[in-house]
Amino acid sequence: MRRSLALLGRQLLAEAASCGPAGAPSTSGRGELASWAATAGRQRWFSAGAAAATAAAGGASACATAAAAHTGRGPPTGLRKLRLMVQNYKQLSKMRLSLLVVATSAAGYAAGSDEHIDWAGMGWTSLGTMLASSSANALNQVYEKVNDGLMKRTMNRPLPTGRMSRPHALAFAAACGLGGVWLLAEKTNLTTAALGAANIALYAGVYTPLKQISVINTWVGAIVGAVPPLMGWSAATGGLDVGAAILGAGLYFWQMPHFMALAWMCKADYTAGGYRMLSMIDATGRRTAACALRNCLYLFPLGALATWLGVTSPYFAYESAFITAGMMLTAARFYSTPTVANARILFRASLLHLPLFMAAFLLHRLPNHGEDKAALLVHNARLLGIGGSAAQRERAEQEEEQGALGPALSALTRVRLSFPPLPFLPSLPLEVSAQLSCPSKAACEEAQPQQQEEGKDGEEEEEDSEGEGAARAAGGA
């Protein structure tokens, strides 16, 4: 204010000095007064703005201090450090992805069980799978620390931000990996533990470095995603058969449209991170969309195949086709117009497809009694006339019966199986039942000696009757 008054005084003195004899102000004096007024106005405006900014900063500081006092934040306490560490571990293990892996493993366990599911065994399998998945994801982030820091969707992870060191993350990965594999070996069987260890090695040792080398990494990653349901099936049955391949193939083919849509949506981000994806060498997006659409088509026959193998009831064949058709339509739209919006629609459709597919599979599953699924598939193909001409099939059957494994294979050929009209083949003259006269291979082998004994008893009875008839004829003579 004093400065403004001093400036005003100087301007008035200048105006007085510039006056003429009659005291009339000169034109130059009026100009100087107008210039002073403008200068004073600008100074008052800047002074007001600075005062307002200072007040705002002080208010914000006061609000922050009040919030810190209200929430108890400030220097991290022991409990807060523990919470932050748990949050870092959740991000390091990619908790949502690991939960999806556990869900597919549990689905495989339920599908491979008989009438009664061992819930305790499923729980141990799920826990071991969770630890193995967490180990693989942690090793992935240790390897990709620099690359994750260059991508928007991964730059806030614990390693790029410095909230966790690499040795700490490696220790966490080692503890989870060793604990998960040991738990699977102790509570399930060695086959399941071997699958878990192999999947960690495949994900961290092959898929992760391959992401920066070749676009084939997506196909290798799909194999990693198809292993967890095989782990669940193996934990429930003690081994694998072609029935387990239904869930594995479903997971494999599902991942391709899912990841292709994600690769197109995050094309710029993957480029910044230095990853090699199919979308980076596909300027138009047609190749990426074609790959997604092609794998949707591969999902179609899985429902009918599950029915053929006796893994599910025939209803799953129709439901699977209907669910897959929905995702395939979004893939076709993405193929016709490869845009980010259409890729996002396909991505969301894939997120909906997997739980519906799994739920339908478990809803219509048939108890697993250890039948020979491969022989059952061959037999069903013969019922439909698949696999060569009638003469070739008859000759093959005769060779099987006369071979070294003739008795066992002939027991399998006595299996009588009839299905309702198969999907997409409604004109086949098949019955509306799905019952096995011989429920399993073991039961067939047990029934074979009984049938042989019954045949011997019948032959003895026939010989006795023939002997009695000869005696009567001799007496009559």
RODO-2510 file (C-alpha; in nm, 4 decimals, decimal comma):
residues 477
     n   res          X          Y          Z
     1     m     0,0000     0,0000     0,0000
     2     r     0,2798     0,2478     0,0881
     3     r     0,4429     0,1700    -0,2415
     4     s     0,1205     0,2420    -0,4272
     5     l     0,0774     0,5749    -0,2421
     6     a     0,4353     0,6778    -0,3196
     7     l     0,3816     0,5941    -0,6828
     8     l     0,0581     0,7966    -0,6783
     9     g     0,2417     1,0960    -0,5253
    10     r     0,5093     1,0884    -0,7917
    11     q     0,2479     1,0771    -1,0635
    12     l     0,0640     1,3765    -0,9135
    13     l     0,3862     1,5808    -0,8926
    14     a     0,4615     1,5013    -1,2532
    15     e     0,1100     1,6049    -1,3476
    16     a     0,1464     1,9359    -1,1597
    17     a     0,4812     2,0114    -1,3215
    18     s     0,3346     1,9492    -1,6627
    19     c     0,0544     2,2016    -1,6140
    20     g     0,0585     2,5262    -1,8129
    21     p     0,0210     2,8797    -1,6827
    22     a    -0,3561     2,8558    -1,6654
    23     g    -0,3217     2,5335    -1,4670
    24     a    -0,4674     2,3190    -1,7439
    25     p    -0,3227     1,9695    -1,7452
    26     s    -0,1247     1,8723    -2,0453
    27     t    -0,1947     1,5776    -2,2672
    28     s     0,1289     1,4107    -2,1617
    29     g     0,0264     1,4376    -1,7935
    30     r    -0,3058     1,2633    -1,8604
    31     g    -0,1209     0,9866    -2,0432
    32     e     0,1157     0,9332    -1,7515
    33     l    -0,1792     0,9211    -1,5083
    34     a    -0,3566     0,6587    -1,7215
    35     s    -0,0361     0,4553    -1,7388
    36     w    -0,0022     0,4722    -1,3618
    37     a    -0,3620     0,3609    -1,3126
    38     a    -0,3117     0,0598    -1,5390
    39     t     0,0142    -0,0298    -1,3623
    40     a    -0,1484    -0,0010    -1,0200
    41     g    -0,4393    -0,2192    -1,1350
    42     r    -0,2067    -0,4885    -1,2591
    43     q    -0,0126    -0,4835    -0,9327
    44     r    -0,3312    -0,5135    -0,7265
    45     w    -0,4466    -0,8137    -0,9442
    46     f    -0,1158    -0,9951    -0,9093
    47     s    -0,1067    -0,9243    -0,5355
    48     a    -0,4593    -1,0649    -0,4947
    49     g    -0,3689    -1,3782    -0,6969
    50     a    -0,0572    -1,4410    -0,4909
    51     a    -0,2516    -1,4006    -0,1688
    52     a    -0,5191    -1,6422    -0,2895
    53     a    -0,2568    -1,9001    -0,3927
    54     t    -0,0873    -1,8699    -0,0545
    55     a    -0,4185    -1,9137     0,1231
    56     a    -0,5061    -2,2166    -0,0911
    57     a    -0,1703    -2,3781    -0,0219
    58     g    -0,2114    -2,3149     0,3463
    59     g    -0,5618    -2,4633     0,3376
    60     a    -0,4447    -2,7717     0,1523
    61     s    -0,1628    -2,8190     0,3993
    62     a    -0,4072    -2,7839     0,6856
    63     c    -0,6457    -3,0356     0,5260
    64     a    -0,3623    -3,2827     0,4700
    65     t    -0,2519    -3,2408     0,8315
    66     a    -0,6072    -3,2927     0,9534
    67     a    -0,6519    -3,6005     0,7319
    68     a    -0,3266    -3,7485     0,8549
    69     a    -0,4311    -3,6853     1,2130
    70     h    -0,7751    -3,8396     1,1460
    71     t    -0,6531    -4,1555     0,9664
    72     g    -0,3497    -4,2074     1,1815
    73     r    -0,1133    -4,1996     0,8845
    74     g     0,2319    -4,0585     0,8818
    75     p     0,5322    -4,2741     0,9634
    76     p     0,4301    -4,6379     0,8890
    77     t     0,3555    -4,8378     1,2007
    78     g     0,4082    -5,2130     1,2372
    79     l     0,0493    -5,2995     1,1474
    80     r     0,0503    -5,0662     0,8473
    81     k     0,3797    -5,2130     0,7267
    82     l     0,2245    -5,5590     0,7475
    83     r    -0,0776    -5,4489     0,5445
    84     l     0,1425    -5,2904     0,2799
    85     m     0,3529    -5,6061     0,2607
    86     v     0,0429    -5,8229     0,2150
    87     q    -0,0716    -5,5890    -0,0613
    88     n     0,2676    -5,6193    -0,2303
    89     y     0,2513    -5,9976    -0,2100
    90     k    -0,0946    -5,9956    -0,3666
    91     q     0,0341    -5,7901    -0,6594
    92     l     0,3483    -6,0006    -0,6875
    93     s     0,1460    -6,3232    -0,7090
    94     k    -0,1155    -6,1691    -0,9444
    95     m    -0,3901    -6,2741    -0,7085
    96     r    -0,6815    -6,2523    -0,9522
    97     l    -0,4986    -6,4578    -1,2143
    98     s    -0,3960    -6,7138    -0,9515
    99     l    -0,7565    -6,7454    -0,8327
   100     l    -0,8639    -6,8156    -1,1910
   101     v    -0,5970    -7,0875    -1,2130
   102     v    -0,7225    -7,2385    -0,8860
   103     a    -1,0813    -7,2372    -1,0161
   104     t    -0,9850    -7,4336    -1,3274
   105     s    -0,7870    -7,6801    -1,1159
   106     a    -1,0827    -7,7336    -0,8841
   107     a    -1,3081    -7,7873    -1,1861
   108     g    -1,0715    -8,0567    -1,3103
   109     y    -1,0789    -8,2237    -0,9676
   110     a    -1,4589    -8,2271    -0,9618
   111     a    -1,4822    -8,3553    -1,3200
   112     g    -1,2444    -8,6418    -1,2473
   113     s    -1,4228    -8,7525    -0,9285
   114     d    -1,6822    -9,0256    -0,8922
   115     e    -2,0250    -8,9751    -0,7312
   116     h    -1,8717    -8,8308    -0,4151
   117     i    -1,6211    -8,5454    -0,4322
   118     d    -1,3428    -8,5448    -0,1743
   119     w    -1,3708    -8,1835    -0,0628
   120     a    -1,0634    -8,2041     0,1598
   121     g    -0,8593    -8,3345    -0,1311
   122     m    -0,9927    -8,0549    -0,3513
   123     g    -0,8915    -7,8006    -0,0871
   124     w    -0,5336    -7,9299    -0,0647
   125     t    -0,5109    -7,9383    -0,4438
   126     s    -0,6364    -7,5813    -0,4693
   127     l    -0,3897    -7,4581    -0,2062
   128     g    -0,0964    -7,6296    -0,3747
   129     t    -0,2018    -7,4916    -0,7116
   130     m    -0,2319    -7,1412    -0,5652
   131     l     0,1225    -7,1559    -0,4265
   132     a     0,2641    -7,2892    -0,7532
   133     s     0,0859    -7,0177    -0,9532
   134     s     0,2067    -6,7473    -0,7140
   135     s     0,5642    -6,8689    -0,7531
   136     a     0,5452    -6,8625    -1,1324
   137     n     0,3953    -6,5113    -1,1362
   138     a     0,6562    -6,3783    -0,8935
   139     l     0,9413    -6,5185    -1,1038
   140     n     0,7801    -6,3584    -1,4081
   141     q     0,7872    -6,0149    -1,2440
   142     v     1,1445    -6,0581    -1,1225
   143     y     1,2546    -6,1215    -1,4795
   144     e     1,0436    -5,8392    -1,6276
   145     k     1,1133    -5,5665    -1,3713
   146     v     1,2490    -5,3181    -1,6252
   147     n     0,9867    -5,3966    -1,8895
   148     d     0,7024    -5,3633    -1,6395
   149     g     0,8249    -5,0159    -1,5505
   150     l     0,7745    -4,9067    -1,9133
   151     m     0,4074    -5,0130    -1,9361
   152     k     0,1134    -4,8224    -1,7931
   153     r    -0,0719    -5,1345    -1,6811
   154     t     0,2276    -5,2737    -1,4892
   155     m     0,4364    -4,9753    -1,3780
   156     n     0,2734    -4,9690    -1,0316
   157     r     0,3810    -5,3209    -0,9396
   158     p     0,6049    -5,3627    -0,6330
   159     l     0,9328    -5,4191    -0,8186
   160     p     0,9188    -5,1278    -1,0701
   161     t     0,8145    -4,8835    -0,7973
   162     g     1,0885    -5,0015    -0,5609
   163     r     0,8498    -5,1127    -0,2857
   164     m     1,0138    -5,4562    -0,2960
   165     s     1,3628    -5,5697    -0,3907
   166     r     1,4465    -5,8494    -0,6308
   167     p     1,6026    -6,0755    -0,3626
   168     h     1,2872    -6,0366    -0,1542
   169     a     1,0683    -6,1322    -0,4515
   170     l     1,2939    -6,4297    -0,5332
   171     a     1,2675    -6,5542    -0,1750
   172     f     0,8889    -6,5273    -0,1931
   173     a     0,8819    -6,7175    -0,5248
   174     a     1,1083    -6,9926    -0,3913
   175     a     0,9027    -7,0368    -0,0744
   176     c     0,5745    -7,0555    -0,2675
   177     g     0,7127    -7,2886    -0,5345
   178     l     0,8756    -7,5366    -0,2973
   179     g     0,5794    -7,5282    -0,0604
   180     g     0,3255    -7,5790    -0,3390
   181     v     0,5063    -7,8701    -0,5044
   182     w     0,5696    -8,0393    -0,1684
   183     l     0,2046    -7,9967    -0,0691
   184     l     0,0822    -8,1481    -0,3956
   185     a     0,3190    -8,4422    -0,3598
   186     e     0,2236    -8,5000     0,0039
   187     k    -0,1538    -8,4555    -0,0182
   188     t    -0,2294    -8,5743    -0,3734
   189     n     0,0225    -8,7721    -0,5793
   190     l     0,3518    -8,7367    -0,7609
   191     t     0,1863    -8,6896    -1,1004
   192     t     0,0094    -8,3743    -0,9822
   193     a     0,3260    -8,2444    -0,8164
   194     a     0,5246    -8,3053    -1,1347
   195     l     0,2663    -8,1161    -1,3390
   196     g     0,2853    -7,8231    -1,0947
   197     a     0,6654    -7,8089    -1,1041
   198     a     0,6697    -7,8400    -1,4828
   199     n     0,4204    -7,5573    -1,5160
   200     i     0,6344    -7,3254    -1,3014
   201     a     0,9362    -7,4047    -1,5183
   202     l     0,7387    -7,3601    -1,8414
   203     y     0,5903    -7,0252    -1,7364
   204     a     0,8996    -6,8701    -1,5793
   205     g     1,1711    -7,0379    -1,7829
   206     v     1,0198    -7,0562    -2,1319
   207     y     0,7153    -6,8324    -2,1707
   208     t     0,8541    -6,5282    -1,9856
   209     p     1,1803    -6,4839    -2,1835
   210     l     1,0037    -6,5851    -2,5059
   211     k     0,7736    -6,2815    -2,4759
   212     q     1,0635    -6,0597    -2,5837
   213     i     1,1815    -6,2906    -2,8626
   214     s     0,8936    -6,4312    -3,0684
   215     v     0,5186    -6,4018    -3,1129
   216     i     0,4919    -6,7754    -3,0477
   217     n     0,4953    -6,6912    -2,6760
   218     t     0,1152    -6,6649    -2,6779
   219     w     0,0781    -7,0283    -2,7846
   220     v     0,3262    -7,1409    -2,5180
   221     g     0,1394    -6,9379    -2,2572
   222     a    -0,1839    -7,1102    -2,3599
   223     i    -0,0237    -7,4457    -2,2770
   224     v     0,0585    -7,3115    -1,9310
   225     g    -0,3061    -7,2173    -1,8808
   226     a    -0,4265    -7,5618    -1,9926
   227     v    -0,2234    -7,7528    -1,7298
   228     p    -0,4155    -7,6602    -1,4063
   229     p    -0,7320    -7,8602    -1,4957
   230     l    -0,5061    -8,1566    -1,5723
   231     m    -0,3571    -8,1143    -1,2238
   232     g    -0,7045    -8,1258    -1,0718
   233     w    -0,8028    -8,4351    -1,2718
   234     s    -0,4789    -8,6106    -1,1794
   235     a    -0,5244    -8,5286    -0,8110
   236     a    -0,8733    -8,6826    -0,8144
   237     t    -0,7957    -8,9956    -1,0179
   238     g    -0,4246    -9,0523    -0,9716
   239     g    -0,3527    -9,0196    -1,3438
   240     l    -0,4638    -8,8738    -1,6750
   241     d    -0,6793    -9,0025    -1,9583
   242     v    -0,8431    -8,8564    -2,2649
   243     g    -1,1341    -8,7358    -2,0524
   244     a    -0,8996    -8,4852    -1,8847
   245     a    -0,8098    -8,3520    -2,2287
   246     i    -1,1596    -8,2022    -2,2670
   247     l    -1,1009    -7,9427    -1,9960
   248     g    -0,7402    -7,8884    -2,1014
   249     a    -0,8398    -7,8271    -2,4624
   250     g    -1,1213    -7,5974    -2,3512
   251     l    -0,8775    -7,3821    -2,1537
   252     y    -0,6226    -7,3808    -2,4347
   253     f    -0,8614    -7,2745    -2,7099
   254     w    -1,0324    -7,0205    -2,4820
   255     q    -0,7079    -6,8387    -2,4056
   256     m    -0,6336    -6,7555    -2,7681
   257     p    -0,9296    -6,5187    -2,8350
   258     h    -0,8900    -6,3835    -2,4816
   259     f    -0,5244    -6,2892    -2,5257
   260     m    -0,5545    -6,1826    -2,8885
   261     a    -0,8197    -5,9296    -2,7903
   262     l    -0,5992    -5,8094    -2,5041
   263     a    -0,2950    -5,7838    -2,7308
   264     w    -0,4856    -5,5611    -2,9747
   265     m    -0,6281    -5,3441    -2,6967
   266     c    -0,2847    -5,2946    -2,5346
   267     k    -0,0813    -5,2857    -2,8550
   268     a     0,0948    -4,9571    -2,7741
   269     d     0,1635    -5,0669    -2,4173
   270     y     0,3184    -5,3969    -2,5250
   271     t     0,5314    -5,2105    -2,7790
   272     a     0,6575    -4,9739    -2,5094
   273     g     0,7403    -5,2713    -2,2879
   274     g     0,9420    -5,4443    -2,5597
   275     y     0,7185    -5,7521    -2,5911
   276     r     0,6661    -5,9403    -2,9149
   277     m     0,2972    -5,9965    -2,9839
   278     l     0,1124    -6,0901    -3,2997
   279     s    -0,0647    -5,7539    -3,2946
   280     m     0,2698    -5,5720    -3,3446
   281     i     0,3378    -5,7332    -3,6823
   282     d    -0,0271    -5,7059    -3,7869
   283     a    -0,0964    -5,3558    -3,9149
   284     t    -0,4620    -5,4172    -4,0035
   285     g    -0,5566    -5,6479    -3,7167
   286     r    -0,6986    -5,9145    -3,9468
   287     r    -0,4422    -6,1794    -3,8532
   288     t    -0,4985    -6,1211    -3,4834
   289     a    -0,8757    -6,1373    -3,5240
   290     a    -0,8521    -6,4429    -3,7513
   291     c    -0,6546    -6,6292    -3,4847
   292     a    -0,9192    -6,5463    -3,2264
   293     l    -1,2038    -6,6571    -3,4550
   294     r    -1,0269    -6,9789    -3,5545
   295     n    -0,9827    -7,0897    -3,1946
   296     c    -1,3469    -7,0135    -3,1200
   297     l    -1,4342    -7,2628    -3,3940
   298     y    -1,2056    -7,5179    -3,2307
   299     l    -1,4142    -7,4939    -2,9134
   300     f    -1,7311    -7,6131    -3,0889
   301     p    -1,6775    -7,9919    -3,0975
   302     l    -1,5660    -8,0186    -2,7346
   303     g    -1,9202    -8,0598    -2,6037
   304     a    -1,9997    -8,3460    -2,8414
   305     l    -1,6637    -8,5050    -2,7663
   306     a    -1,7331    -8,4908    -2,3919
   307     t    -2,0617    -8,6716    -2,4585
   308     w    -1,8906    -8,9367    -2,6718
   309     l    -1,6366    -9,0048    -2,3986
   310     g    -1,8999    -9,0359    -2,1284
   311     v    -1,7549    -8,7413    -1,9343
   312     t    -2,0769    -8,5369    -1,9407
   313     s    -2,4411    -8,5900    -2,0240
   314     p    -2,5643    -8,4974    -2,3742
   315     y    -2,7067    -8,1685    -2,2479
   316     f    -2,3569    -8,0240    -2,2191
   317     a    -2,3038    -8,0712    -2,5921
   318     y    -2,5840    -7,8274    -2,6726
   319     e    -2,5039    -7,5824    -2,3937
   320     s    -2,1361    -7,5723    -2,4880
   321     a    -2,2238    -7,5025    -2,8508
   322     f    -2,4607    -7,2222    -2,7479
   323     i    -2,2090    -7,0594    -2,5115
   324     t    -1,9283    -7,0829    -2,7655
   325     a    -2,1498    -6,9376    -3,0391
   326     g    -2,1901    -6,6188    -2,8363
   327     m    -1,8157    -6,5625    -2,8097
   328     m    -1,7669    -6,6616    -3,1724
   329     l    -2,0070    -6,3894    -3,2863
   330     t    -1,8004    -6,1250    -3,1065
   331     a    -1,4846    -6,2725    -3,2630
   332     a    -1,6472    -6,2536    -3,6068
   333     r    -1,7337    -5,8891    -3,5422
   334     f    -1,3741    -5,8218    -3,4413
   335     y    -1,2569    -5,9932    -3,7607
   336     s    -1,4902    -5,7896    -3,9823
   337     t    -1,3852    -5,4608    -3,8181
   338     p    -1,0595    -5,4893    -3,6193
   339     t    -1,1008    -5,1955    -3,3828
   340     v    -1,0172    -5,1504    -3,0174
   341     a    -1,3878    -5,1278    -2,9342
   342     n    -1,4632    -5,4639    -3,0969
   343     a    -1,1568    -5,6181    -2,9338
   344     r    -1,2877    -5,5005    -2,5968
   345     i    -1,6253    -5,6624    -2,6686
   346     l    -1,4508    -5,9930    -2,7477
   347     f    -1,2398    -5,9618    -2,4337
   348     r    -1,5486    -5,9178    -2,2166
   349     a    -1,7248    -6,2050    -2,3942
   350     s    -1,4282    -6,4304    -2,3150
   351     l    -1,4482    -6,3335    -1,9488
   352     l    -1,8132    -6,4427    -1,9530
   353     h    -1,7555    -6,7575    -2,1567
   354     l    -1,5140    -6,9352    -1,9226
   355     p    -1,7287    -6,9432    -1,6048
   356     l    -2,0371    -7,0429    -1,8060
   357     f    -1,8457    -7,3226    -1,9798
   358     m    -1,7068    -7,4522    -1,6505
   359     a    -2,0415    -7,4314    -1,4729
   360     a    -2,2198    -7,6217    -1,7506
   361     f    -1,9450    -7,8841    -1,7540
   362     l    -1,9724    -7,9470    -1,3800
   363     l    -2,3518    -7,9357    -1,3835
   364     h    -2,3751    -8,2153    -1,6408
   365     r    -2,0678    -8,4189    -1,5501
   366     l    -2,0981    -8,7948    -1,5162
   367     p    -1,9240    -8,9813    -1,2301
   368     n    -1,5826    -9,1033    -1,3334
   369     h    -1,5511    -9,4787    -1,2705
   370     g    -1,2246    -9,5268    -1,4562
   371     e    -1,3594    -9,6501    -1,7890
   372     d    -1,1218    -9,6904    -2,0802
   373     k    -1,2119    -9,3638    -2,2548
   374     a    -1,0016    -9,4310    -2,5624
   375     a    -1,1687    -9,7683    -2,6262
   376     l    -1,5062    -9,6077    -2,5633
   377     l    -1,4336    -9,3387    -2,8208
   378     v    -1,3295    -9,5990    -3,0793
   379     h    -1,6424    -9,8008    -3,0114
   380     n    -1,8675    -9,4968    -3,0543
   381     a    -1,6935    -9,4136    -3,3803
   382     r    -1,7706    -9,7645    -3,5021
   383     l    -2,1356    -9,7241    -3,4053
   384     l    -2,1499    -9,4167    -3,6267
   385     g    -1,9696    -9,5893    -3,9129
   386     i    -1,6550    -9,3784    -3,8744
   387     g    -1,3124    -9,5256    -3,9389
   388     g    -1,3284    -9,7137    -4,2700
   389     s    -1,5629    -9,9428    -4,4576
   390     a    -1,7668   -10,2174    -4,2934
   391     a    -1,5343   -10,4897    -4,4284
   392     q    -1,2284   -10,3095    -4,2906
   393     r    -1,3915   -10,2668    -3,9504
   394     e    -1,4927   -10,6355    -3,9409
   395     r    -1,1421   -10,7438    -4,0369
   396     a    -0,9926   -10,5195    -3,7693
   397     e    -1,2254   -10,6676    -3,5094
   398     q    -1,1225   -11,0201    -3,6085
   399     e    -0,7539   -10,9273    -3,5871
   400     e    -0,8095   -10,7816    -3,2420
   401     e    -0,9873   -11,0953    -3,1211
   402     q    -0,7164   -11,3243    -3,2605
   403     g    -0,4260   -11,1192    -3,1314
   404     a    -0,2329   -11,1572    -2,8092
   405     l    -0,4718   -10,9128    -2,6380
   406     g    -0,7764   -11,0823    -2,7844
   407     p    -0,9584   -11,1695    -2,4586
   408     a    -0,9207   -10,8201    -2,3096
   409     l    -1,0161   -10,6404    -2,6308
   410     s    -1,3087   -10,8722    -2,6948
   411     a    -1,4339   -10,7899    -2,3461
   412     l    -1,4212   -10,4216    -2,4365
   413     t    -1,6083   -10,4790    -2,7611
   414     r    -1,8980   -10,6208    -2,5612
   415     v    -1,9629   -10,2740    -2,4241
   416     r    -2,3043   -10,1615    -2,5413
   417     l    -2,3480    -9,7857    -2,5510
   418     s    -2,6316    -9,5887    -2,7042
   419     f    -2,6616    -9,2097    -2,7138
   420     p    -2,9438    -8,9692    -2,7832
   421     p    -2,9295    -8,7838    -3,1149
   422     l    -2,5874    -8,6252    -3,1235
   423     p    -2,5517    -8,2508    -3,1791
   424     f    -2,5634    -8,1515    -3,5440
   425     l    -2,6457    -8,5165    -3,6442
   426     p    -3,0168    -8,5514    -3,5551
   427     s    -3,0953    -8,8083    -3,8254
   428     l    -2,8846    -9,0915    -3,6807
   429     p    -3,1037    -9,3855    -3,5640
   430     l    -2,9740    -9,3947    -3,2056
   431     e    -3,1695    -9,4744    -2,8911
   432     v    -3,2541    -9,2278    -2,6152
   433     s    -3,0479    -9,3770    -2,3372
   434     a    -2,6899    -9,3522    -2,2183
   435     q    -2,6276    -9,6654    -2,0163
   436     l    -2,3384    -9,9080    -2,0269
   437     s    -2,4163   -10,2772    -2,0026
   438     c    -2,0588   -10,3065    -1,8807
   439     p    -1,9842    -9,9969    -1,6673
   440     s    -1,6050   -10,0255    -1,6763
   441     k    -1,3172   -10,2260    -1,8163
   442     a    -1,2571   -10,3912    -1,4784
   443     a    -1,6208   -10,4985    -1,4595
   444     c    -1,6006   -10,6414    -1,8109
   445     e    -1,2947   -10,8459    -1,7201
   446     e    -1,4666   -10,9722    -1,4047
   447     a    -1,7751   -11,0671    -1,6024
   448     q    -1,5760   -11,2620    -1,8631
   449     p    -1,4833   -11,5628    -1,6396
   450     q    -1,8430   -11,5862    -1,5210
   451     q    -1,9655   -11,5982    -1,8790
   452     q    -1,7068   -11,8642    -1,9612
   453     e    -1,8213   -12,0748    -1,6631
   454     e    -2,1821   -12,0343    -1,7692
   455     g    -2,0851   -12,1482    -2,1192
   456     k    -1,9091   -12,4572    -1,9806
   457     d    -2,2124   -12,5453    -1,7681
   458     g    -2,4320   -12,5143    -2,0768
   459     e    -2,2026   -12,7404    -2,2772
   460     e    -2,2045   -13,0042    -2,0000
   461     e    -2,5835   -12,9925    -1,9885
   462     e    -2,5997   -13,0373    -2,3639
   463     e    -2,3611   -13,3369    -2,3461
   464     d    -2,5699   -13,4965    -2,0703
   465     s    -2,8882   -13,4506    -2,2712
   466     e    -2,7223   -13,5986    -2,5794
   467     g    -2,6024   -13,8977    -2,3730
   468     e    -2,9492   -13,9611    -2,2355
   469     g    -3,0966   -13,9448    -2,5872
   470     a    -2,8455   -14,2010    -2,7170
   471     a    -2,9204   -14,4383    -2,4288
   472     r    -3,2927   -14,4171    -2,4966
   473     a    -3,2383   -14,4879    -2,8660
   474     a    -3,0271   -14,7951    -2,7849
   475     g    -3,2914   -14,9274    -2,5436
   476     g    -3,5635   -14,8869    -2,8042
   477     a    -3,3584   -15,0798    -3,0547
***
